[in-house]
Amino acid sequence: MSLRADQSDDRKASLPVWPKDSLSDTISITRTKIMGGIKQEQSDASQQPKASHSADQPQDEPKKRGWPKGKKRKKVLPNGPKAPVTGYVRFLNERREHMRARYPDLPFPEITKRLGAEWTRLAPSDKQRYLDEAEREKMQYAQELKEYQQTEAYHITSAKIQDKRIKKEDTPSVITGTSSGSSLPKASELSRFDIPIFTEEFLDQNKAREAELRRLRKANIEFEEQNAVLQRHIKDMYNAKERLEAELGQDEKRTQALQQHLLSIKHTLVSSLSSVPLPGTGETASLGNLDSYLTRLSGVLEGNPQKHRALLTQLCEVLSHLDSEKL
């Protein structure tokens, strides 16, 4: 018992003796550190999923490679010639479908990688064929582009592109001035060179539009003149048509009158010559054979008038009794 009491006394003597005020301060400081550590752990735990998500994201999804920074894309002009491709791109376009058919399960990047290796191993003579075709297409594109730049459509398109670029450049300055809360300057404080309508791009666009309007007005005047000439031609042809139709109607009436008169003459001759038969055949005149009858009768009388004197006398007597008013 005495040994245990001595050990407890030694342990108490070895423990430091803290003042009362110092002990309370130490407890409060320790409590503050513990609470701060808990809050720090909670904030770290809340940020850890985001960090892990951002760290895992490149592993799940491949990094998207965009257009190189600082390099501007070449604007494609509408209705313009198609830009040429390089010899390497021509080789890729030609061999890609063959590679897809041969390896249908192969992804697109791997196909491009294999085609690139195949292009590297390609013989110089085979490469030169693609390069020559690309150079020929490039020269053709330059010629077509030069011709396209001379057209009115190119100037109008260029003016529109410049106008859009000016509007795009002016928009940020307007937004900045509005967000900053600064009051807009008065109209008297702006000089005429600050007004957008006096910019060089606007003047060029205005000139192009005025040239287009002049061309359209000139074409409109030419079309109106041609239209007036065509209207006169149409009027003349219409008058000629009416005149020809009137003449045609008169000719048809005259023809009908002549046909009626001819028919009455035939009836008169048939009735008068029905009693005069042809020598040798005894055929008499009728409406069906009147022309052939008169032809043969004339031939008989002219061939031998002395022999057919009696027939000639009979004809003279018959013709003398014809009604002249019906002929």
Secondary structure, 3 states (H helix, E strand, C coil): CHHHHHHHHHHHHHCCCCCHHHHHHHHHHHHHHHHHHHHHHHHHHHHHHHHHHHHHHHHHCCCCCCCCCCCCCCCCCCCCCCCCCCHHHHHHHHHHHHHHHHCCCCCHHHHHHHHHHHHHHCCHHHHHHHHHHHHHHHHHHHHHHHHHCCCHHHHHHHHHHHHHHHHHHHHHHHHHHHHCCCCCCCHHHCCHHHCHHHCHHHHHHHHHHHHHHHHHHHHHHHHHHHHHHHHHHHHHHHHHHHHHHHHHHHHHHHHHHHHHHHHHHHHHHHHHHCCCCCCCCCCCCCCCCHHHHHHHHHHHHHHCCCCCHHHHHHHHHHHHCCCCCCC
